[in-house]
Amino acid sequence: MIRVLHAIDVYLRVSENWIYPQIHCDSEVSSAVLCRNVENLDQFPLRKVPMFLDPPRWSESLGIPRLINSLAFRAGHSSLVAAVAVRRWKPDLIHAHFGMHGWSLLPLKQRLRIPMITSFYGIDAWALPERNALWHDRYRELFESGESFIVEGPAMGDRLKAIGCAASKIHTVHIGIDLSALPLSSRKLNAVPRVLMLGRFTEKKGLIDGLRACVEARRRGGDFLVTIVGDAVSGDKTSASIKAELHKIAASPELNNRVCFAGSVPVAKSRALMREHDIFLCPSKHARDGDAEGGSPVSLTEAMALGLHCIGTRHCDIPEVIRHGETGLLATSGDIQALAALLAEAIENLEETRMREHGRKHIEERFSASAQREAFQKIYSVLIARVANRTHASSFVR
């Protein structure tokens, strides 16, 4: 059995819920979690999965060791105490989630003398190197020392190559979803079509563009209601500004009393809301600070699995999920008029089932959690065997 140490900053933010199926694999992989803080255990329970905290909680009662651990973590390195605890579990490899966390775990990888895989998801590849040039040097170190790097699709793969990763080390694994929790059942369309947008109030989600497209679609005579799931990021001025603008647009004559702000909700609630809607609008785009989706939002994958009409933008790897005219509809990022036209088209053809059926089949074939697990197991096995052969050859030479 392969023993994989999943390393993540916080276990587990609701906005990163798609990591959960990667940790809870089948009987061929045994998982453990290394993290700094813990959140939402009620939503994401660890079923017999060991957890290692870095720094460990017991060290907080000690003055100097706690300070040392804190300074070590801020410098980007795991504590020695955590390394000792992890070593006892005997992992075969580390799976770091997010590039910045992969870099911070290089000393732990060296102490344990095991290979490391790093999954990149978006902000780590797109925004971080643009915001801070220091990360170019750090990623150079990570790309040299790390054995394998996981991306969601070709757009993210191209981005990693652009910031210095060797193509031979990049592997594509789509983020999988648990289809058993997302059954496609025959459902009645709403008398007044309902449009759903979902995401944190960050620029890359394009929610302002999406709501402005709804205004334009209303001007074209469309009759529909809108729900926005998500909220501003606490303490973030840009996020607060986006929230204020969304409320301003919602108060326009075209949308007055037609927009519901549902706020941030648990994963189960967001899925329940999806089932109550007819159209999923995903207007993602590149933010001015360089941030991007990286791959494709998991909420889009789930909405397609549930049989919603899906409208998105040609941003990052969204076209891997939405194949224009086949599984959904695509517009150029930031093109509000085009989004409005597609929204009007979707409303007019709501009773057409072809795209929705093709969409569900597409998700079943390429974006299921089982397919994701199989892909990771293959990568894990090949990597462990390669490192073992290299070690054996080195010993033989001596």
C-alpha positions in Angstrom: 0.0 0.0 0.0 1.3 3.5 -0.9 1.5 5.9 2.0 0.9 9.5 0.9 1.4 12.5 3.2 -0.9 15.3 2.0 0.5 18.7 3.0 -1.7 21.7 3.0 -1.7 25.0 4.9 -5.2 24.7 6.4 -7.3 21.6 6.6 -9.8 22.4 5.1 -11.1 25.6 3.7 -14.6 25.3 2.1 -13.2 27.1 -1.0 -10.6 24.2 -1.3 -13.1 21.4 -0.8 -12.0 19.7 -4.0 -8.8 18.5 -2.1 -11.0 16.3 0.1 -11.5 13.4 -2.4 -7.8 13.4 -3.1 -7.1 12.6 0.6 -9.9 10.0 0.9 -8.7 7.5 -1.6 -9.5 3.8 -1.8 -7.7 0.9 -0.2 -4.6 1.0 -2.4 -3.5 4.4 -0.9 -3.2 5.2 2.7 -3.3 9.0 3.5 -2.2 11.3 6.2 -2.5 15.1 6.5 0.2 17.6 7.5 -1.2 21.1 8.1 -0.8 24.3 10.1 -4.4 24.9 11.2 -7.7 23.0 11.2 -11.1 24.2 10.0 -14.4 22.6 9.1 -13.8 19.1 10.4 -17.6 18.7 10.6 -17.9 19.2 6.8 -14.7 17.3 6.0 -14.2 14.6 8.6 -10.9 12.6 8.6 -12.0 9.0 8.6 -9.1 7.1 10.2 -6.7 9.5 8.4 -3.8 10.6 10.7 -3.2 14.4 11.1 0.1 16.0 11.9 0.0 19.7 13.0 3.1 21.9 12.2 3.9 23.2 14.8 2.3 20.6 17.0 -0.2 22.0 19.5 1.6 20.6 22.5 4.6 22.9 21.6 2.4 25.9 22.2 2.8 25.4 25.9 6.6 25.8 25.6 8.0 29.3 25.3 11.2 29.1 23.3 10.4 26.0 21.2 7.1 27.6 20.2 8.9 30.8 19.1 11.4 28.7 17.1 8.7 26.7 15.4 6.8 29.9 14.6 9.9 31.6 13.1 10.7 28.4 11.2 7.3 28.3 9.7 7.3 31.9 8.7 10.6 31.4 7.0 9.0 28.7 4.9 10.2 25.6 6.6 8.5 22.7 8.6 9.6 22.3 12.2 11.9 19.5 13.3 9.3 18.3 15.7 6.8 17.8 12.9 9.4 15.9 10.8 10.0 13.4 13.7 6.3 12.8 14.0 5.8 12.3 10.3 8.8 10.0 10.0 7.2 7.6 12.4 4.2 7.2 10.1 6.7 6.2 7.3 5.3 8.0 4.2 6.4 6.9 0.8 6.0 10.4 -0.7 4.7 13.9 0.0 1.8 15.4 -2.0 1.9 19.2 -1.5 -1.1 21.2 -2.4 -0.3 24.6 -3.8 3.1 25.6 -5.1 4.0 27.9 -2.2 3.4 25.0 0.2 5.5 22.7 -2.0 8.5 25.1 -1.7 8.1 25.4 2.1 8.2 21.6 2.4 11.6 21.1 0.6 13.5 20.8 3.9 11.0 18.1 5.1 11.4 16.2 1.8 15.1 16.3 2.3 14.9 15.1 5.9 12.6 12.2 5.0 14.5 11.4 1.8 11.3 10.7 -0.1 9.9 12.1 -3.4 7.4 15.0 -3.6 4.5 15.8 -5.9 3.2 19.4 -5.9 -0.3 20.3 -7.3 -0.7 23.8 -8.6 -4.2 25.3 -8.6 -4.2 29.0 -9.7 -3.1 31.8 -7.5 0.2 30.0 -6.8 1.2 29.8 -10.5 -0.5 32.9 -11.9 -0.5 35.7 -9.3 2.3 34.9 -6.8 5.2 35.2 -9.2 3.7 38.5 -10.5 3.2 40.0 -7.1 6.6 39.0 -5.7 9.7 38.3 -7.8 11.2 36.3 -4.9 8.9 33.4 -5.9 10.7 33.1 -9.3 13.8 32.0 -7.4 11.8 29.8 -5.0 9.9 28.1 -7.7 13.2 27.5 -9.6 14.4 25.6 -6.5 11.1 23.7 -6.2 11.1 22.8 -9.9 14.6 21.5 -9.6 14.1 19.5 -6.4 10.5 18.3 -6.9 9.9 15.1 -8.9 6.5 15.8 -10.3 4.0 18.7 -10.7 0.3 18.3 -11.2 -2.0 20.7 -13.2 -5.7 20.6 -14.1 -5.3 21.1 -17.9 -3.1 22.4 -20.7 -3.4 26.1 -19.9 -2.0 25.5 -16.4 0.7 23.3 -17.8 1.8 26.0 -20.2 1.9 28.5 -17.3 4.2 26.2 -15.3 6.5 25.9 -18.3 6.5 29.7 -18.6 7.7 30.1 -15.0 10.5 27.5 -15.3 9.1 24.0 -14.9 10.4 21.3 -17.2 7.7 19.8 -19.4 8.8 16.3 -18.5 7.8 16.8 -14.9 4.3 18.2 -15.6 1.3 15.8 -15.4 -2.3 16.6 -16.1 -4.9 15.3 -13.7 -8.4 16.8 -13.8 -10.0 17.6 -10.4 -12.5 14.9 -9.8 -15.9 15.1 -8.2 -17.9 12.5 -6.3 -20.7 11.7 -8.7 -22.5 9.6 -6.1 -23.2 12.8 -4.3 -24.3 14.5 -7.5 -27.0 12.2 -9.1 -28.5 13.4 -12.3 -32.3 13.1 -11.8 -35.1 14.2 -14.0 -36.1 17.6 -12.7 -38.7 20.1 -13.5 -37.6 23.5 -14.9 -38.6 26.6 -13.0 -41.5 28.6 -14.4 -39.2 31.6 -14.3 -35.7 30.5 -15.2 -33.2 30.8 -12.3 -29.5 31.7 -13.0 -26.8 30.8 -10.4 -23.3 32.3 -10.0 -21.0 31.0 -7.3 -17.6 32.0 -6.0 -15.6 34.2 -3.6 -15.9 37.9 -4.3 -12.5 38.1 -6.1 -11.8 39.7 -9.4 -10.9 36.5 -11.2 -14.4 35.1 -10.6 -15.8 37.8 -12.9 -19.0 38.1 -10.9 -19.4 41.8 -11.8 -19.2 40.9 -15.5 -21.7 38.1 -15.0 -24.3 40.4 -13.3 -23.8 43.1 -15.9 -24.5 40.4 -18.5 -27.7 39.7 -16.7 -28.7 43.4 -16.9 -28.1 43.2 -20.7 -30.0 40.0 -21.0 -33.0 41.6 -19.2 -32.8 44.5 -21.6 -33.2 42.0 -24.4 -36.4 40.8 -22.9 -35.2 37.8 -20.8 -37.3 36.9 -17.8 -35.2 35.2 -15.1 -34.1 35.4 -11.5 -30.4 35.4 -10.2 -28.8 33.9 -7.2 -25.2 34.7 -6.1 -23.5 32.3 -3.7 -20.4 33.7 -2.1 -19.2 36.7 -0.1 -16.4 39.2 0.3 -13.1 37.9 1.7 -12.7 39.3 5.2 -10.4 42.3 5.4 -9.8 42.5 1.7 -10.6 46.0 0.2 -10.9 44.7 -3.4 -13.3 42.0 -2.3 -15.4 44.5 -0.4 -15.5 46.8 -3.4 -16.7 43.9 -5.6 -19.5 43.2 -3.1 -20.6 46.8 -3.1 -20.6 46.9 -6.9 -22.6 43.7 -7.1 -25.3 45.2 -4.8 -25.3 48.4 -6.9 -25.9 46.5 -10.1 -28.5 44.3 -8.4 -30.5 47.5 -7.5 -30.6 48.6 -11.2 -34.1 48.8 -12.7 -33.5 45.7 -14.8 -32.6 43.5 -11.8 -34.5 45.2 -8.9 -36.0 42.4 -6.7 -34.6 39.7 -9.0 -31.2 39.1 -7.3 -30.7 37.0 -4.2 -27.4 37.1 -2.3 -27.1 33.8 -0.5 -23.8 34.5 1.1 -21.1 31.8 1.8 -22.7 28.4 2.4 -21.4 24.9 3.2 -20.7 22.6 0.2 -23.9 20.5 0.8 -26.0 23.7 0.7 -24.3 25.0 -2.5 -25.1 21.7 -4.2 -28.7 21.9 -3.0 -29.0 25.4 -4.4 -27.6 24.2 -7.7 -30.4 21.7 -8.0 -32.9 24.5 -7.6 -31.5 26.4 -10.6 -31.6 26.0 -14.4 -28.5 27.9 -15.6 -24.9 28.1 -14.2 -23.0 31.3 -15.2 -19.2 31.1 -14.8 -17.7 34.4 -16.1 -14.1 33.9 -14.9 -11.3 36.1 -16.1 -7.7 37.1 -15.4 -7.5 39.6 -12.5 -5.4 42.8 -12.9 -3.0 41.5 -10.3 -2.3 38.4 -12.4 -4.6 36.0 -10.5 -6.5 33.4 -12.5 -8.6 30.2 -12.0 -5.6 28.1 -12.9 -7.8 25.3 -14.1 -11.5 25.3 -14.0 -13.8 26.0 -11.0 -15.0 22.8 -9.4 -18.4 24.4 -9.0 -18.8 24.5 -12.8 -18.0 20.8 -13.0 -20.6 20.0 -10.3 -23.2 22.2 -12.0 -22.7 20.4 -15.3 -22.9 17.0 -13.5 -26.2 18.0 -12.0 -27.6 18.9 -15.5 -27.6 22.7 -15.4 -27.2 24.6 -18.6 -23.6 25.9 -18.3 -22.2 29.2 -19.6 -18.6 30.2 -19.2 -15.6 32.0 -20.6 -12.6 30.9 -22.5 -10.4 31.4 -19.4 -7.6 29.0 -18.3 -8.9 25.4 -18.5 -12.7 26.2 -18.5 -12.8 25.0 -22.1 -11.8 21.6 -20.9 -15.1 21.4 -19.1 -17.3 23.5 -21.4 -17.0 22.4 -25.0 -18.8 25.2 -26.9 -22.1 24.0 -28.4 -21.6 20.5 -27.1 -21.6 20.6 -23.3 -22.3 24.3 -22.8 -21.6 27.7 -24.2 -18.5 29.9 -24.1 -17.8 33.6 -24.5 -14.5 35.6 -24.5 -13.5 36.7 -21.0 -14.9 40.1 -20.2 -17.2 40.2 -23.2 -20.4 41.2 -21.4 -22.5 41.5 -24.6 -21.5 38.0 -25.6 -22.3 36.6 -22.2 -25.7 38.3 -22.4 -26.4 36.8 -25.8 -25.5 33.3 -24.6 -27.7 33.8 -21.5 -30.6 34.8 -23.7 -29.9 31.8 -25.9 -29.8 29.4 -23.0 -33.1 30.8 -21.6 -34.8 30.4 -25.0 -33.6 26.7 -25.2 -34.0 25.6 -21.6 -36.1 22.6 -22.6 -33.4 21.3 -24.9 -31.7 18.4 -23.2 -28.9 17.5 -25.6 -26.2 19.7 -24.1 -27.1 18.8 -20.6 -27.0 15.1 -21.3 -23.7 15.5 -23.1 -22.4 17.6 -20.2 -23.2 14.9 -17.7 -21.5 12.2 -19.8 -18.4 14.4 -20.3 -18.1 14.8 -16.5 -18.6 11.0 -15.9 -15.9 10.2 -18.4 -13.2 12.8 -17.6 -13.9 14.5 -14.2 -15.0 11.8 -11.8 -13.3 11.2 -8.5 -12.6 7.6 -9.4 -10.8 8.7 -12.6 -8.8 11.2 -10.6 -7.8 8.5 -8.0 -6.7 6.1 -10.7 -4.5 8.8 -12.3 -2.9 9.7 -9.0 -2.2 6.1 -8.1 -0.4 5.6 -11.4 1.7 8.7 -10.8 2.5 7.7 -7.2 3.4 4.2 -8.2 5.6 5.2 -11.1 7.4 7.9 -9.1 8.1 5.6 -6.1 9.4 2.8 -8.4 11.6 5.3 -10.2 13.1 6.6 -7.0 13.6 3.1 -5.7 15.4 2.0 -8.9 17.6 5.1 -8.7 18.5 4.3 -5.1 19.2 0.7 -5.9 21.4 1.6 -8.8 23.3 4.1 -6.7 23.9 1.5 -4.0 25.1 -1.0 -6.6 27.6 1.5 -8.0 29.1 2.0 -4.6 
